Amino acid sequence: MEGSAVEIPCQADPSDGLAEAKQDHYAEYLAKVNETNDVQATEDICNSRGVLLVKAGARIDQGVAERILQHKLIKPLEDQVALKDQIDGDKLAGHFALLARRFSDIARINRSLNFEAEFKTLIHFPAVSSCLCQKITVLMERLPEHFEAGLFGGWLGALVAREMRLGKDQIRAAFFAGLTRDLGFLHIDPAIVYKQGALTAEEWRAIMSHVLVANLFLSNLSCVTQEVVTAVVEHHERYDGTGYPTGRSGTQLSTLGNIIGLVDTLQALRMKQFAKRGRNLMDARPYLQLNVGKHSVPVYEAMMKILKKSGLQMTRTQGDELAIVAARLQDRLVTLQKVLPVLEQLIKLSSELPRLNKQGRSSSVVATNVLDMIQRSGLNQDELIDWARGVENDPQTSDVDEINEMELLANELIWQLNSVHRACRQFCEEQGTNSAAMVRIEAQCKLLGSLLSPG
């Protein structure tokens, strides 16, 4: 890798550039890896003034990492260290096999769409930069959930690209973009990445910066095409303009960026929310239908075709669990009803401000979109609460499919509402309560948070 050392862009607006750089924490991750897998300096490591910090051959332990953290290096750290045991195609294939064993719907889709042989070729990639393999290895050892997310993203991204009849080079690019999209996390403070519970607005900005950090790293690797880099940078953008870091929309986004954006969301649904409830990828269909405007039509249609061809069925609630799901659905429906006037008030107050910064505009757009989603879903109707209460008291098999789909929709809307609250909270922290309108907005934001997290 060539170029300057990677620094963390963590600022009020990640799209405004990389001017406000933060400390690079990659040395901390390497020091932890060194406890089980030797990490050695391959050359003398010097700071930007040429002062020797670490001699060639030294192991990157905690003490060395703390020394490195105090300086800006003359060269990127990843260019000056080597891991004794790094990932390769065979090991990556082994990890994917374990993943497919845990999530049987992955294996089912692979077989049903005859993708096994083609994906095997992709995952047994030819020799690429040792630096890239190093980063993937550190991700695997220190952030295993992100590593698994990469495996899932590389697999599904390539499959969607193939379903869209893209060329072999683009299918391969989709695989690498999905696989490497979260490497930027390795330069963010581990205390933030590992944090359990709610993040502050500043911590969220640090998390959002991972796409820009990945851009700095991947752009300097000759084995990575610009198409891959662009897709990684865009994987949190959305077709309707509600994503980050730039808020670009529609045809401003690349085809692969649209693919990896959808894949990233489906991965989070499948491996986090669905895994807890024994659901499979087919249960993402209501999400896709509800969020049709967030993804380009060709990408949306390709994913729906994959689900149809897979032969998977939506998960059906069984027996006594139906009453539990119906009770949970009632709580969600009541919450949706209560937040509607809060959303409307937030949108109204935002429109009355004489000037909105980019975070404020984004908050308003997201709130407007979620309000529209709730109204289009029909889940804000009073009679649905009574119906769900009736199902709880007298569960019937005929209600299973409807209850399941409604719960999936309600869960997605609650997740979207949490995104609105987070965006609004960031806006309030940045803007400050410097006017009567902002005081009212902050009050509504707090009310929204209390409704979403009662008690």
N, C-alpha and C positions, 0 to 999 in steps of 0.2 A: 504493500500500500504506500502511496505517495501522498504528500501534502502535509498540512499543519495538523497539530494534535487536535483530537476531537474535544470540544468543550460543549457544555450543556446550555442550549438556548432556553431560558426559562423566564418568560416575561409576560406582561399583561396581555399582549396579543402575539401569539406564536407566529402569525403570518407576517408581522412587520419586519422580520429579519432576524439576524443572529447577533445583534449588537450587544445585548446584555447577556454575556456568557457566564455560566456558573461552573463550579468545580466538577472536574471529570472524576468519577468514582470507579472507573474500570479496575484500578489497582486493588481496590478492596475485594472485588469479586475474584480476581486472580489469586489473592492471598488465601482466600478460603479454599479455592480449588487446589492450591499448593499443599493443603493438609493431606490430600489423598492422591494427588497426581502432580508430580514434579513440574514446577513452572520456573524456568531459569532465564536469566538475561542472556541473550545471544551476543551482546556487545555492550560496551560501556554506555550507561544511560546518563545523559547530561541534561541539565535544565536549559532554558532558552538562552542563557548567558554563557553556556559552555562549561558550567561547573559540574564536576563529576558527582553523581548521586549514588549510582550503583555500578559496581564493577561487573564486567562480563563473567558469566558463570555463576553469579550469586542467585540464590533462590529468592523468589518473590514472596517472602513471608509477611506477617502482619507489620513488623517493624519497618521493613523496607517499603511496604505500601504506604504507611503513614508518612514516611519521608518523601515519597513521590507525590503524595497528595498536596504537599505544601508548595509545589512548583509547577510551572508550565514547562513542558518538555520541548526539546528541540525537534524531536520526532515523535510520532504517535507511539504509545507504549506497546500496542499490539505488534508493531514492526520490530520491536527490540526484545521480544520474549518468545519462548517456545514451550509448548506443553509436551510432556513425554508421550502421552497417549491421547491422540485426537480422533474425532469422529471421521468415518469414511462411509462410502456407499453401503458397504456390507452391514456396518453397525447401524446405520440409519434404517436400512431395510428391516433389521431385527427389531428395532424399536417400533417401527410401524406395524409389524406383525403382532407385537404385544398390544398395541393400541387397538387394532382390529379385533383382537381376541376379547378385549374388555368391552368394546362397543360393537356388538355383533351386526348392527345395521350398516356399519362401514364395510364389513366383509360382504354383506348381502348386496349392497349397491355395487361393489366392485365386480361381483360375480354376475349380477343381473345385466350390467352394462358392458360386460366383457372387457373390463379395464385392467384386469390383474397383470397381464403380460406387458401392456404398454406402461403401466405405472412402475412396474419392476425395472424397466429400462430407464425411466426417469430418475428413480430413487438411487439406482446404482450409477450415480453421475460420474463422468470422467474426472480426471484430476483438475481441481480448481485451486484457487489461492489457498496456501497454508493458513494465511491470516483469516480467511473466511471460515475455514474448518475450525480454527482456534476459537472464533467467536461462537460458533454453533455449539462447540464442546462446552464452553463456559456457560452458555445458556442452559444446556442440558443438565449440568451439574449444580448450578446455583439457582436457576429459575425453571425447574422441571415443568411446571404448568404452562409456561410460555413456550417451552420447547415442544411439548405435546400439541399446543395450539398451532405451532409452526408446521408440525407434521400433518395435522388435520387440514390446515390451510393450504399447504402445498398440494396435498392429494385432491381436495375438493376444487381448488382453483384450477388445476390442470384438467379435471373432469368437466368442469363447466366450459372451459375454453375448447375442449374437444367437442362437447355437445353443440357449441356455437360454430363448429366447423372452421375454427381458426387453424392457421398453419402450425407445423411441428415446432418451429422456433418460438411461436407465441405460446404454445402449450407448455413448452419447457420454461419459458419466461414466467408464466403463471405459477408454475411449480416453485421456482426459486423465489418469486415475490411472496408467495404465501408462506414459504419456509422461513424467510429471513425478515419478515415484516416487524418483528418485535426485538430485533437485536439492539435497538437503541436503548432499551431498558438497562443494558449492562453499563451504561455511563451515568445512570441516575442514582442518587443517594439510596443505598439499600434500605435505610430507615423508612423512606417513603414507599419504595416498591413493596417491602414486606409488611407495611402497616396494616393492621386490622382495624376496621371501623371507618368512620367518616374522615375524609381528607379535607383539609382547608383549601381555600381557593388557590393559594400559592402552591400547595402540594399538587393540586389538579393541574396547574399550569406546567409543573415539572413533569408530571405523567404525560401530558399532551405533547411535550417536547420530544418524546421518543421518536416520532416520525422524522423530525428535523435532524436529530442526531444520526439516525440511520442513513439519512440522505448524505451527510458529511462523510460517513464511513464508506458506504457502498459506492458512492460516486468516484472514489479513488481506486477502485478495484477493476483491473482490466478484464477480469473474468465475468464481470457483471454488466449487462447491457443497460443502456439508459432506459429502456422500456421497463426493466425490473425496478430500477431506482424510482421512476415516476410512479409505478404502481404501489410501491412501499410508502412513498410520501402521501399518496392519495387514499390509502386504505381506510382512513377515518373520514374522508369526504363523503358527501351524499348527493345523489342526483338532484334533490330538491334544494340544495344549498345549505342544509342545516348541519353539515359536518365541520371538521377542522383539519388542518390549521388555517386554510384560506377562505373557506366558505364558498368555494367554486361550485358550479352546478352544471347540469346538462352536458352539452357537447364540449364544455371546457375541460371535462374529465376524460381521461384515456379509457379505452375499452378494458384494459387489464386493471386499471384503478377501480373501475366499477365492479369487476369480477371479485377482486380481493376485498373490496368493501363489503360486498354481500357475504362472502365466505367468512370474513372476520366476525360478522354478526351471528351467522349461523353456528359458528364454532362456539361462541359464548353461550348461545342458547343450548346447544346439544351437550356440551361438556360441563356446564355449570348448572343451569336451571333444570334441564331435562334429566340429567344423570341422577339428581336427587329423587326424582319421581318415577324412575324407570321408563321414561319416554324415549322415543327414537326420532330420527330426522323427519319422518313424515308428519310429526306433530308440529313442525315448523310451518306447515302450509297456511294456517290462519295468520301467522306473523307475516308471511309473504303477501297474502291478500290484503291485510290491513295496511302494510307499508309499501304498497305497490309503487307509490311515487318516489320513494327513497332510492330506487334502483332503476337503471335503464331497462327499457322494455325487453331488448334481446337477452340481457343477463337474467332478468326475472323469468322470462319464458323458458330459457335453457334450464334453470333450476327446477321449475315446475315439471318439465319433461323428464328430468332425472328422477324426481320423486315418483312420477307416474310409472316409469319403466322399472323402478326398483322392486315393485311388488310389495313394498312395505305397507302396513296398515296403521292408521292412527291408534294410539294406545287406548284401550277401553278400561274404564274404572270397573272394578269387580266388587260384587257383594256389598258388605257393610261400608266399604270405603266410599261408596256413592254418597252416602249421607254426610260424610266428612268433607268431601269435595263440595257438596252443595252448601254446607255451612261456611266453608272458606270463600266460596263464590259470593255469598250474601255480604260478607265483610267487604270484599272488593267492590261490589256494586254500590254499597252505601258510601264507601270512600269516593268513588267516581262521582256520585251525585253531589257530595259535599264540596268537592274541589272545583266543580264547574263554575260557580259564581266567583271563586277566587281567581281562576284563570281569566275569566272575563274582565275582572277588575284589574288584574296585572296588565293585560293587553291595553285596556282603556287608559290606565295611568301612564304607561309607556308612551302611548300616542300623544299625550299631553305635554311631554317633556320637550323643551325647545330644541334640544340636541341630544342625540344618542351616540355613544361611542360604539365601536364594532361589537363589543361584548353585549351592550344593551340591545342593539339591533338583532343580534343572534338570539338573545333571550326571548325577544318579542316574537320572532319568527317561529322559534321552537314551540313557544306557548300557543301560538295561533294554530300551528299544525296539529298539536296534540288535542286542542279543543275540537278541531275539525274531525280528528280520528274518533274521539269519544262520541261525538254526535252522529257520525256515519255508522259507527258500530251498533248504535241503538241500545247500548248497555246502560244508558242513563234513564231508562224508563222505569217508573214506579212498579208496574206490574211484574217486572222480572224479579224483583226482590221477593215479592209474594210467591211467585212461582218457585223460586229456589228454596224458599222456606217450606213450601209444600213437598218438594222432592226430598228435603232433609227429613221431614216427618214421615213420609211414605215413599221410600225409594222404589222406583220401578225401572225395570230393564230398558223400557222404551225411552227413558230419559237419558240414558248413558251418553250417547253420542253428542246430544245437544249440550249437556252439562260440561262434558270434556272440552268441546270447542269454545264454549263461552268462558270457561276458566282460563284457557290459553289466551284468548283475546284480552280478558281482564288483567291477567298477569303482565302481558305486554304493555297495556296502557298504564299500569302502575309503574312499570319500569320507565316508560317514557315520561311520566310525571316526575319521577325522581330526577331525570335528566333536566327537566324544566327547573326544578328547585335548585339543582346544583348550578345551572347557568345563571339563574336569578341571583343566587347568593354571591357568585363571583362578581356579577355586575354591581351589586350593592357594596361589596368590599372595595371595588375599584373606584366607584363613583362617590361613595360617601353620602351621608345624610345631610347634604348641603342645601337642601330645599325642602319645602313642605311636600312636594310631589315625591321626592326620594324617601322621605320618612314614611309616607303611605305605602310606597312600593316595598320598602323593607318590612313593614308590618304585614303586608299580604304574603310576602315571601316566607316569613316566619310562620304565618298561619298555615300555608301550604305544607311546610315541613312538619308541623305538628299533626296535621291530618294524615300525612303519609306515614308518620312514626308516632302513633298515639302512645302516651305514657312515657 
